[in-house]
Every structure is written in structure tokens, then in C-alpha cells.
């Protein structure tokens, strides 16, 4: 069941920006812009059919536990109440330099940084899904304002273009476009919810980063001993800059990123033009090679993603309120994300050929 508060308001934002364009020495054109967006109204979802927690997990990770199989009103599974929140913001800064040369060259370079925090990203179109997708430690009814999956971080874009006209009827243009950007944010979670006493819901519980072996109840997994698992988990934590700083604490939403991406695109244009009766007739052939970097080397131009912006790092089960864990000793950081293999935004190069006639 979906319920809305009586004075529910559709999403609203306040946005302000300031920008400046300035001619600089050496024929440079400079641009700088800052944009701030503040949430006025966004969604906040709560499952009002969930009983409060009456016990906590045992050990260093003493998060509250909930029995999702015992709702307040057993007639329904979830009763989702949709309210408003004004928590959250987005901040973007961009600076750009452009220069046109006298010999046919044109170039530009820009740097952009985007930070964003939200209570709910609202990535789902079902209210129950938005509630289940909460990244939580204190339970899904207690979300916290945290980095949004839309916090793009740093982005560098640049291009260089050269156009040469010759023979009175021909022109050729070569252009290179570079994009470098921070990777996609994601979060380490348990593969099974350890806040759920009944283990029957797909709840996204963020992991606790153990400071030492005594803070995580690892159990033997087949022929892999708990000691061997801890050795591998300890090495994994130490090899990750973020996790190594969070020992003895819970991870935060979307603080980990996939690797930095470098993409180079190529565009070639060939123009054929004639003047006829005062009209210029132009036939243009173009070739675009997207992710030209990858065409040069199959290991270049990689783009990465993490399904749902979260990765189940540690397997977990609950036995009478006591969590037991296992860890794959063969897991590496590179295993936590995948390479985008299809579509125009992929780690594969693709090309298109165009023909245009203008007069």
C-alpha cells in the first residue's frame, strides 16, 4: 500500500548560478561558472508497517535488527508512507579556456567538478523499491544524507581541431575530443541483509569494516578456513584507500569509485564545394570514431559500471541474531566492477559515416 501525506508536494528545487566570460592574454577566451542547486522538496519514504527494533547484533557491529516477517498489520507486507524532505544539494563548478589560432587550429580545455548529496536518489519508480534500495546501517526507515550516485566528481574535457582549405573547392578537418572523468560511485554491502531477522527481504546493509579479526565472525567455508578468509579480507581492506581508512567503522554510501576513465574520439570531415549562380553548394563526408582510444588498443578506453551502484563484498547469514560471515579469498578490487560492453557509452569503439549536402 502507498500512502501520501496530506500536504505532499511534487519535487522542487532552488537553483542559482553565476558565470563570467573574459578575454585573456594570448588570444585566450576564459569562462567560469558555478551552479548551486538546493532541494526544496524531494521524496522521503518510510515503511510504517515495520515494527521498531528490539535487539541489536552481537559484536563490534552492533547495528539494530528488524523482523520484516512480522509486520504491524499482517494484512499487508509493506505500507509505504511518502513524505517530503528538503535535505540534499548539488554543486557544480566549471572553468574553460578556448583559443582560435590563425593557422586553422582551434583548441579548448575545460575542468568540471560536481558534488551531490541526497536523502533519496529516487532511482526507482516504485515507492517500495525506493525504500528497499536505501543504503542503511540503522534500518531502511533511518536513511542519512549522503553522497548521491549522481555526484560525478571531476571531469576534464578538451578538443583540438584543424581545418585546411585548398584547391579552391576542398577543405579537410581533423578533430580530437578527450574526456577524462572520475569513475561511478558505489558502495560495499553484505550479500544478505544482516538487519533482517527473517532474511526474506533484499535489504542493502552497508558493511562494517573490521579493525581486526576479532571484530568479524568469519566461519569456515568448505575447505577455506576462517583464518585464510581473514588473511584475504585484511589484505583487500589494506589495498583499498577508502576501506583502509574506515577500519572499525561502517562504510558510507557511494564513497568508492570505479577507476578514472580516459576516452578519445576522432572526427574527420571532408568538404567539396562549388559556387553556382551565387549559391555555394557543399557536399560533406564525415567519419566519427567514438572511443578511438579503444580502436588503438583493446585495453584502452575502458568504461566501468557496478550493477545498482553497490557490490556485495561479504557473504552473511544470521543464526539466532548472531551474524556469520564468509569472504572469497580470490576476490580482487577489479572484480567489484564490470566493463561496459554495449551501447554508445561503452568500452568498445564504434564508428559512423555521414553524408550531408547543403546549399
Secondary structure, 3 states (H helix, E strand, C coil): CEEECCCCCCCEEEEEEEEEEEECHHHEEEEEEEEEEEEEEEEEEEECCCCCCCEECCCCCCCEEECCCCCCCCCCCCCEEEEEECCEEEEEEEEEEEEECCCCEEEEEEEEEEEEEECCCCCCCCHHHHHHCCEECCCCCCCCCEECCCCCEEEEEEEEEEEEEECCCEEEEEEEEEEEECCCEEEEEECCCCCECCCCCCCEEECEECCCHHHCCECCECCECHHHHHHHHHHHHHHCHHHHHCCCEECCCCCEECCCEEEEEEEEEEEEEEEECCEEEEEEEEEEEECHHHHHCCCCCCCEECHHHEEEEEEEEEECCEEEEECCCCCCHHHHCEECCCCCCCCCCEEEEEEEEEC
